[in-house]
Each structure stands twice: as C-alpha cells, then as structure tokens.
Amino acid sequence: MTDHWNQLVERPNIWKAPLRPSPEDITHFQSQLLPGSRTLLLGVTSELQPFAQVAVDNNRKAVEANPGLAIFADWADLPFEAEFDAVIGDGCLNIFQGTPELFFQQMKKVLKRPGRLILRIFTAPEEREEVQDVLQAKEQMGFDAFQLRVTNALANPFVSVQERCRAIKPVWDHPNLEIYQGSNLVYYHPKISQLPPFDAIRWSSSYELAERCPIVTWYF
C-alpha cells in the first residue's frame, strides 16, 4: 500500500467531516444494526470500532495500531465465509481497488443469510458539475468538502488521486495535499443511481456536503 495510508494512520485526525463520519452518521449506522449482530468492519475507522468484533485492513500499520480487533487481509479476497450478520464501513466502496462487482461479491461471501451491508458512500450528484465551476467556488467551503466536491466533478465515475491533486493544487495549495504524494490509488465516486438496488438510505445534515454522503444499507 502507498504512503498515503501510512500517513493517515500516523495522523488520524487530519480528516474532518465530510471525509470522516459525524456523530449523526454513527447514529444512522447504529439504527441499521440488529441487536447482537456479529459485525465485520472494513478498515479501522475509529468511530465504527465499537460496533465490530473484527476489522480488516491491508495496511500493516493500521492493523498494528488496533491489536485485538484488526487483522491483515485484502477486501478483494476476504478470509471469511458466511461468518457475519453485518458488514460496515466508511468510504470503503469508494477506495476499493477493484471493480464494484467484486466488492459486492466479497461482501455477500462473508455475510450470513440474512445479512446486512451498511456503508457510508461518497456519491456524486446526478448532474455532474463542471470542474472549473467547483474550483472557482473554493471560498464557499472548507478544504475537506472542497476535496470531495472536486473529486465528484472529476470522477466519471473513477478518478485517480493524482488527477485530483493536480486539479486542486494550483488553486488551493493546502498542506494536507502532501499526504497524497506518490499515491497510485484510484477512487470510485458513483451516482446514487449507479449503485445496486438498496434497501435503506439515510442522510445526515450536520456537515458540508452531507447530502452526498448517505449511509446505504443492503439486505442479503
């Protein structure tokens, strides 16, 4: 994995909402989990750890920082089969380095029947914004919201981290851009209409661009 994730493990508070879930988001996650659910967490998002018995991450620093909870594994080849009542995650579909189809196949593999997949997803608006319009509107929002909005405008529905950085840096050379140097990741930012049919969707309202960050639930 790239230094991008190593730095985020070392600097866990560098992101704020909308790039991290808010207390309101956590309430939505909790409302979708059934009492007594055995739950798998994708990644090591600290706000979601209280709901999970196991977390899976492919960054060794993240695993080492969360002993007793996290194991080292790849979301594209999860080492479980029909073991969990629920899978939860924040932005996991967006950062998965494979096809969306493979992501959902793996989630179905690890879930018991019935099971629930509950994800906060960074979605792009149904009508795509012009990149230049977003860049010119930077004074209207905080940097984390600006990053997300630029990513939405560039994604079709995929965009590389480096392409996003090249677009942002000339207009807002924020220190946080340094963490992405050398990153080779590609992000996926689908429209809600591009997601597989889902069973529940909830939005928060307590932070910038919350309307683009729904908590979506699938029942399998």
ROKOL-256422 format. One record per residue (C-alpha): residue number from 1; residue in three letters; x, y, z. Coordinates in pm, 1 decimal, decimal comma. Layout:
# ROKOL-256422
<r kolse="NUM" kefi="ALA" east="X" north="Y" up="Z"/>
...
//
This chain:
# ROKOL-256422
<r kolse="1" kefi="MET" east="0,0" north="0,0" up="0,0"/>
<r kolse="2" kefi="THR" east="109,7" north="356,1" up="-61,3"/>
<r kolse="3" kefi="ASP" east="246,6" north="609,1" up="188,8"/>
<r kolse="4" kefi="HIS" east="-90,2" north="781,3" up="155,6"/>
<r kolse="5" kefi="TRP" east="-244,2" north="534,6" up="403,2"/>
<r kolse="6" kefi="ASN" east="63,4" north="509,3" up="623,2"/>
<r kolse="7" kefi="GLN" east="46,2" north="883,3" up="684,2"/>
<r kolse="8" kefi="LEU" east="-324,1" north="872,4" up="760,0"/>
<r kolse="9" kefi="VAL" east="-263,1" north="603,6" up="1022,8"/>
<r kolse="10" kefi="GLU" east="3,0" north="824,7" up="1180,6"/>
<r kolse="11" kefi="ARG" east="-214,9" north="1137,1" up="1157,5"/>
<r kolse="12" kefi="PRO" east="-567,4" north="1003,8" up="1225,4"/>
<r kolse="13" kefi="ASN" east="-724,4" north="1344,3" up="1290,9"/>
<r kolse="14" kefi="ILE" east="-612,8" north="1506,3" up="967,3"/>
<r kolse="15" kefi="TRP" east="-953,8" north="1446,9" up="807,6"/>
<r kolse="16" kefi="LYS" east="-1276,2" north="1605,9" up="927,5"/>
<r kolse="17" kefi="ALA" east="-1635,0" north="1563,7" up="809,2"/>
<r kolse="18" kefi="PRO" east="-1733,2" north="1504,6" up="536,7"/>
<r kolse="19" kefi="LEU" east="-1424,1" north="1284,0" up="497,4"/>
<r kolse="20" kefi="ARG" east="-1485,7" north="1130,8" up="841,9"/>
<r kolse="21" kefi="PRO" east="-1824,1" north="1020,6" up="977,4"/>
<r kolse="22" kefi="SER" east="-2003,0" north="1252,9" up="1216,5"/>
<r kolse="23" kefi="PRO" east="-2188,2" north="1155,4" up="1536,7"/>
<r kolse="24" kefi="GLU" east="-2508,6" north="1181,2" up="1334,2"/>
<r kolse="25" kefi="ASP" east="-2370,9" north="931,9" up="1080,6"/>
<r kolse="26" kefi="ILE" east="-2279,9" north="691,6" up="1360,7"/>
<r kolse="27" kefi="THR" east="-2638,3" north="707,5" up="1486,0"/>
<r kolse="28" kefi="HIS" east="-2756,8" north="605,4" up="1139,2"/>
<r kolse="29" kefi="PHE" east="-2517,3" north="309,6" up="1136,4"/>
<r kolse="30" kefi="GLN" east="-2636,8" north="200,6" up="1478,3"/>
<r kolse="31" kefi="SER" east="-3001,0" north="221,3" up="1371,5"/>
<r kolse="32" kefi="GLN" east="-2936,1" north="-29,1" up="1091,7"/>
<r kolse="33" kefi="LEU" east="-2756,1" north="-288,1" up="1306,8"/>
<r kolse="34" kefi="LEU" east="-2969,0" north="-553,5" up="1471,3"/>
<r kolse="35" kefi="PRO" east="-2903,3" north="-624,6" up="1841,0"/>
<r kolse="36" kefi="GLY" east="-2640,6" north="-894,2" up="1890,2"/>
<r kolse="37" kefi="SER" east="-2508,7" north="-873,5" up="1533,6"/>
<r kolse="38" kefi="ARG" east="-2164,2" north="-1017,6" up="1473,7"/>
<r kolse="39" kefi="THR" east="-2014,4" north="-736,8" up="1268,7"/>
<r kolse="40" kefi="LEU" east="-1714,0" north="-702,1" up="1038,9"/>
<r kolse="41" kefi="LEU" east="-1560,4" north="-356,6" up="995,8"/>
<r kolse="42" kefi="LEU" east="-1384,3" north="-275,5" up="668,9"/>
<r kolse="43" kefi="GLY" east="-1083,2" north="-65,6" up="763,9"/>
<r kolse="44" kefi="VAL" east="-1022,3" north="64,4" up="1115,0"/>
<r kolse="45" kefi="THR" east="-1244,6" north="373,2" up="1128,5"/>
<r kolse="46" kefi="SER" east="-1232,6" north="457,0" up="1497,6"/>
<r kolse="47" kefi="GLU" east="-1591,2" north="585,2" up="1514,2"/>
<r kolse="48" kefi="LEU" east="-1722,3" north="246,6" up="1394,7"/>
<r kolse="49" kefi="GLN" east="-1499,2" north="21,1" up="1601,6"/>
<r kolse="50" kefi="PRO" east="-1744,0" north="-6,9" up="1896,4"/>
<r kolse="51" kefi="PHE" east="-1989,5" north="-192,6" up="1670,3"/>
<r kolse="52" kefi="ALA" east="-1743,9" north="-451,8" up="1533,6"/>
<r kolse="53" kefi="GLN" east="-1590,3" north="-774,6" up="1659,2"/>
<r kolse="54" kefi="VAL" east="-1337,6" north="-792,6" up="1373,2"/>
<r kolse="55" kefi="ALA" east="-1182,0" north="-529,9" up="1144,6"/>
<r kolse="56" kefi="VAL" east="-996,8" north="-598,6" up="818,9"/>
<r kolse="57" kefi="ASP" east="-729,3" north="-373,3" up="669,7"/>
<r kolse="58" kefi="ASN" east="-445,4" north="-426,4" up="422,2"/>
<r kolse="59" kefi="ASN" east="-225,9" north="-161,3" up="581,0"/>
<r kolse="60" kefi="ARG" east="6,8" north="-321,1" up="835,3"/>
<r kolse="61" kefi="LYS" east="42,9" north="-1,6" up="1038,2"/>
<r kolse="62" kefi="ALA" east="-334,8" north="20,1" up="1075,5"/>
<r kolse="63" kefi="VAL" east="-351,2" north="-341,1" up="1190,5"/>
<r kolse="64" kefi="GLU" east="-63,8" north="-297,1" up="1436,2"/>
<r kolse="65" kefi="ALA" east="-231,4" north="13,8" up="1579,2"/>
<r kolse="66" kefi="ASN" east="-550,1" north="-184,0" up="1653,6"/>
<r kolse="67" kefi="PRO" east="-440,6" north="-513,1" up="1814,5"/>
<r kolse="68" kefi="GLY" east="-715,4" north="-749,1" up="1918,7"/>
<r kolse="69" kefi="LEU" east="-956,4" north="-608,2" up="1660,5"/>
<r kolse="70" kefi="ALA" east="-787,1" north="-574,3" up="1322,2"/>
<r kolse="71" kefi="ILE" east="-643,9" north="-847,2" up="1102,1"/>
<r kolse="72" kefi="PHE" east="-434,9" north="-807,7" up="788,0"/>
<r kolse="73" kefi="ALA" east="-628,3" north="-908,0" up="477,1"/>
<r kolse="74" kefi="ASP" east="-743,0" north="-780,0" up="138,3"/>
<r kolse="75" kefi="TRP" east="-1104,3" north="-678,6" up="85,9"/>
<r kolse="76" kefi="ALA" east="-1078,1" north="-835,0" up="-261,1"/>
<r kolse="77" kefi="ASP" east="-1016,9" north="-1177,1" up="-102,4"/>
<r kolse="78" kefi="LEU" east="-1165,3" north="-1182,6" up="245,8"/>
<r kolse="79" kefi="PRO" east="-1074,4" north="-1485,9" up="458,7"/>
<r kolse="80" kefi="PHE" east="-1429,1" north="-1548,8" up="583,0"/>
<r kolse="81" kefi="GLU" east="-1737,2" north="-1725,6" up="455,9"/>
<r kolse="82" kefi="ALA" east="-2087,5" north="-1675,3" up="596,3"/>
<r kolse="83" kefi="GLU" east="-1948,8" north="-1564,9" up="935,2"/>
<r kolse="84" kefi="PHE" east="-2103,4" north="-1220,7" up="994,9"/>
<r kolse="85" kefi="ASP" east="-2452,1" north="-1077,9" up="1040,8"/>
<r kolse="86" kefi="ALA" east="-2337,0" north="-735,6" up="918,8"/>
<r kolse="87" kefi="VAL" east="-2051,3" north="-564,0" up="738,0"/>
<r kolse="88" kefi="ILE" east="-1996,3" north="-192,7" up="795,4"/>
<r kolse="89" kefi="GLY" east="-1755,6" north="62,7" up="654,0"/>
<r kolse="90" kefi="ASP" east="-1693,3" north="428,7" up="581,8"/>
<r kolse="91" kefi="GLY" east="-1598,2" north="521,2" up="224,3"/>
<r kolse="92" kefi="CYS" east="-1489,1" north="162,6" up="158,4"/>
<r kolse="93" kefi="LEU" east="-1663,5" north="121,7" up="-175,4"/>
<r kolse="94" kefi="ASN" east="-1502,5" north="447,4" up="-290,6"/>
<r kolse="95" kefi="ILE" east="-1145,8" north="339,4" up="-215,2"/>
<r kolse="96" kefi="PHE" east="-1173,4" north="-29,1" up="-312,5"/>
<r kolse="97" kefi="GLN" east="-903,0" north="-101,4" up="-569,7"/>
<r kolse="98" kefi="GLY" east="-1108,3" north="-339,4" up="-781,0"/>
<r kolse="99" kefi="THR" east="-1441,5" north="-347,3" up="-955,7"/>
<r kolse="100" kefi="PRO" east="-1761,1" north="-262,6" up="-766,3"/>
<r kolse="101" kefi="GLU" east="-1890,9" north="-604,9" up="-872,9"/>
<r kolse="102" kefi="LEU" east="-1601,3" north="-778,2" up="-695,6"/>
<r kolse="103" kefi="PHE" east="-1657,7" north="-567,8" up="-384,9"/>
<r kolse="104" kefi="PHE" east="-2020,2" north="-677,7" up="-354,2"/>
<r kolse="105" kefi="GLN" east="-1930,5" north="-1040,0" up="-428,8"/>
<r kolse="106" kefi="GLN" east="-1690,6" north="-1039,1" up="-134,3"/>
<r kolse="107" kefi="MET" east="-1945,4" north="-879,8" up="96,2"/>
<r kolse="108" kefi="LYS" east="-2203,5" north="-1142,8" up="7,1"/>
<r kolse="109" kefi="LYS" east="-1944,9" north="-1415,8" up="66,4"/>
<r kolse="110" kefi="VAL" east="-1872,4" north="-1316,1" up="426,5"/>
<r kolse="111" kefi="LEU" east="-2232,6" north="-1248,6" up="529,3"/>
<r kolse="112" kefi="LYS" east="-2471,3" north="-1498,9" up="679,0"/>
<r kolse="113" kefi="ARG" east="-2822,7" north="-1509,3" up="538,1"/>
<r kolse="114" kefi="PRO" east="-2995,6" north="-1288,1" up="623,3"/>
<r kolse="115" kefi="GLY" east="-2718,7" north="-1030,9" up="647,0"/>
<r kolse="116" kefi="ARG" east="-2670,6" north="-656,5" up="612,2"/>
<r kolse="117" kefi="LEU" east="-2412,5" north="-443,0" up="436,4"/>
<r kolse="118" kefi="ILE" east="-2409,1" north="-87,3" up="574,8"/>
<r kolse="119" kefi="LEU" east="-2179,9" north="168,2" up="412,9"/>
<r kolse="120" kefi="ARG" east="-2133,9" north="542,2" up="412,1"/>
<r kolse="121" kefi="ILE" east="-2065,4" north="622,9" up="47,8"/>
<r kolse="122" kefi="PHE" east="-1928,9" north="936,9" up="-115,1"/>
<r kolse="123" kefi="THR" east="-2166,9" north="981,9" up="-406,0"/>
<r kolse="124" kefi="ALA" east="-2152,0" north="1219,2" up="-699,9"/>
<r kolse="125" kefi="PRO" east="-2454,6" north="1434,4" up="-785,6"/>
<r kolse="126" kefi="GLU" east="-2678,8" north="1301,6" up="-1061,2"/>
<r kolse="127" kefi="GLU" east="-2596,1" north="1608,9" up="-1269,2"/>
<r kolse="128" kefi="ARG" east="-2220,3" north="1636,7" up="-1286,5"/>
<r kolse="129" kefi="GLU" east="-2066,2" north="1973,9" up="-1201,5"/>
<r kolse="130" kefi="GLU" east="-1807,3" north="2140,7" up="-1420,6"/>
<r kolse="131" kefi="VAL" east="-1463,0" north="2114,3" up="-1265,3"/>
<r kolse="132" kefi="GLN" east="-1382,5" north="2481,3" up="-1326,3"/>
<r kolse="133" kefi="ASP" east="-1705,6" north="2588,5" up="-1157,5"/>
<r kolse="134" kefi="VAL" east="-1610,7" north="2389,5" up="-847,8"/>
<r kolse="135" kefi="LEU" east="-1254,6" north="2525,0" up="-843,6"/>
<r kolse="136" kefi="GLN" east="-1384,7" north="2880,5" up="-860,7"/>
<r kolse="137" kefi="ALA" east="-1618,4" north="2814,2" up="-565,6"/>
<r kolse="138" kefi="LYS" east="-1341,0" north="2718,8" up="-321,7"/>
<r kolse="139" kefi="GLU" east="-1407,9" north="3014,3" up="-91,4"/>
<r kolse="140" kefi="GLN" east="-1754,6" north="2875,9" up="-20,1"/>
<r kolse="141" kefi="MET" east="-1642,4" north="2566,0" up="174,8"/>
<r kolse="142" kefi="GLY" east="-1378,0" north="2408,6" up="393,8"/>
<r kolse="143" kefi="PHE" east="-1088,6" north="2217,8" up="242,7"/>
<r kolse="144" kefi="ASP" east="-1221,5" north="1866,9" up="310,9"/>
<r kolse="145" kefi="ALA" east="-1553,8" north="1949,4" up="147,2"/>
<r kolse="146" kefi="PHE" east="-1365,4" north="2110,2" up="-141,8"/>
<r kolse="147" kefi="GLN" east="-1160,2" north="1793,5" up="-193,6"/>
<r kolse="148" kefi="LEU" east="-1476,9" north="1586,5" up="-206,5"/>
<r kolse="149" kefi="ARG" east="-1655,1" north="1821,0" up="-443,0"/>
<r kolse="150" kefi="VAL" east="-1357,1" north="1832,2" up="-682,3"/>
<r kolse="151" kefi="THR" east="-1335,8" north="1452,8" up="-673,5"/>
<r kolse="152" kefi="ASN" east="-1706,1" north="1430,4" up="-758,6"/>
<r kolse="153" kefi="ALA" east="-1661,6" north="1664,7" up="-1053,9"/>
<r kolse="154" kefi="LEU" east="-1362,2" north="1473,8" up="-1191,5"/>
<r kolse="155" kefi="ALA" east="-1492,9" north="1120,4" up="-1137,3"/>
<r kolse="156" kefi="ASN" east="-1660,0" north="950,1" up="-1429,7"/>
<r kolse="157" kefi="PRO" east="-1711,4" north="752,1" up="-1206,4"/>
<r kolse="158" kefi="PHE" east="-1338,8" north="676,3" up="-1143,3"/>
<r kolse="159" kefi="VAL" east="-1062,0" north="930,2" up="-1078,6"/>
<r kolse="160" kefi="SER" east="-701,4" north="893,4" up="-969,7"/>
<r kolse="161" kefi="VAL" east="-575,7" north="1060,7" up="-653,7"/>
<r kolse="162" kefi="GLN" east="-303,6" north="1227,7" up="-857,5"/>
<r kolse="163" kefi="GLU" east="-551,5" north="1375,6" up="-1105,0"/>
<r kolse="164" kefi="ARG" east="-743,6" north="1525,7" up="-815,7"/>
<r kolse="165" kefi="CYS" east="-425,6" north="1670,8" up="-661,8"/>
<r kolse="166" kefi="ARG" east="-322,2" north="1825,9" up="-993,6"/>
<r kolse="167" kefi="ALA" east="-659,6" north="1998,5" up="-1018,1"/>
<r kolse="168" kefi="ILE" east="-659,1" north="2127,9" up="-660,0"/>
<r kolse="169" kefi="LYS" east="-300,5" north="2238,1" up="-604,4"/>
<r kolse="170" kefi="PRO" east="-295,8" north="2545,3" up="-834,6"/>
<r kolse="171" kefi="VAL" east="-599,6" north="2697,9" up="-663,8"/>
<r kolse="172" kefi="TRP" east="-556,2" north="2572,9" up="-305,0"/>
<r kolse="173" kefi="ASP" east="-210,2" north="2451,0" up="-211,3"/>
<r kolse="174" kefi="HIS" east="-323,7" north="2310,7" up="122,8"/>
<r kolse="175" kefi="PRO" east="-65,6" north="2131,0" up="344,6"/>
<r kolse="176" kefi="ASN" east="-287,2" north="1819,4" up="354,0"/>
<r kolse="177" kefi="LEU" east="-215,9" north="1759,0" up="-14,4"/>
<r kolse="178" kefi="GLU" east="130,7" north="1641,9" up="88,0"/>
<r kolse="179" kefi="ILE" east="-5,3" north="1313,4" up="222,7"/>
<r kolse="180" kefi="TYR" east="-109,9" north="1208,1" up="-127,4"/>
<r kolse="181" kefi="GLN" east="234,0" north="1242,4" up="-286,0"/>
<r kolse="182" kefi="GLY" east="318,3" north="918,7" up="-464,1"/>
<r kolse="183" kefi="SER" east="-26,2" north="766,6" up="-413,1"/>
<r kolse="184" kefi="ASN" east="-130,7" north="542,5" up="-701,0"/>
<r kolse="185" kefi="LEU" east="-489,0" north="492,8" up="-584,8"/>
<r kolse="186" kefi="VAL" east="-798,6" north="536,5" up="-798,2"/>
<r kolse="187" kefi="TYR" east="-1124,4" north="639,7" up="-632,4"/>
<r kolse="188" kefi="TYR" east="-1477,3" north="539,7" up="-734,1"/>
<r kolse="189" kefi="HIS" east="-1749,5" north="801,6" up="-687,4"/>
<r kolse="190" kefi="PRO" east="-2077,3" north="668,3" up="-824,1"/>
<r kolse="191" kefi="LYS" east="-2406,2" north="848,4" up="-851,1"/>
<r kolse="192" kefi="ILE" east="-2677,4" north="703,7" up="-628,1"/>
<r kolse="193" kefi="SER" east="-2849,7" north="579,8" up="-944,4"/>
<r kolse="194" kefi="GLN" east="-2537,7" north="374,7" up="-1027,0"/>
<r kolse="195" kefi="LEU" east="-2547,8" north="176,1" up="-702,5"/>
<r kolse="196" kefi="PRO" east="-2702,7" north="-170,9" up="-690,1"/>
<r kolse="197" kefi="PRO" east="-3064,2" north="-156,9" up="-568,5"/>
<r kolse="198" kefi="PHE" east="-3056,0" north="-94,3" up="-194,5"/>
<r kolse="199" kefi="ASP" east="-3298,9" north="-141,8" up="92,2"/>
<r kolse="200" kefi="ALA" east="-3245,9" north="169,1" up="304,2"/>
<r kolse="201" kefi="ILE" east="-3072,8" north="504,9" up="274,9"/>
<r kolse="202" kefi="ARG" east="-3021,6" north="778,1" up="532,1"/>
<r kolse="203" kefi="TRP" east="-2860,3" north="1119,7" up="518,9"/>
<r kolse="204" kefi="SER" east="-2709,2" north="1337,5" up="786,5"/>
<r kolse="205" kefi="SER" east="-2734,0" north="1715,9" up="780,5"/>
<r kolse="206" kefi="SER" east="-2469,8" north="1829,5" up="1027,2"/>
<r kolse="207" kefi="TYR" east="-2174,6" north="1899,1" up="793,0"/>
<r kolse="208" kefi="GLU" east="-2086,1" north="2030,7" up="448,5"/>
<r kolse="209" kefi="LEU" east="-2190,4" north="1805,5" up="158,0"/>
<r kolse="210" kefi="ALA" east="-2365,3" north="1560,9" up="390,6"/>
<r kolse="211" kefi="GLU" east="-2623,2" north="1519,4" up="115,2"/>
<r kolse="212" kefi="ARG" east="-2351,6" north="1346,7" up="-90,1"/>
<r kolse="213" kefi="CYS" east="-2252,2" north="1105,9" up="188,5"/>
<r kolse="214" kefi="PRO" east="-2550,1" north="878,4" up="257,3"/>
<r kolse="215" kefi="ILE" east="-2546,0" north="566,8" up="474,0"/>
<r kolse="216" kefi="VAL" east="-2677,0" north="294,0" up="244,0"/>
<r kolse="217" kefi="THR" east="-2796,0" north="-49,5" up="354,9"/>
<r kolse="218" kefi="TRP" east="-2834,4" north="-367,7" up="154,4"/>
<r kolse="219" kefi="TYR" east="-3015,3" north="-676,4" up="289,1"/>
<r kolse="220" kefi="PHE" east="-2885,8" north="-1008,3" up="160,9"/>
//
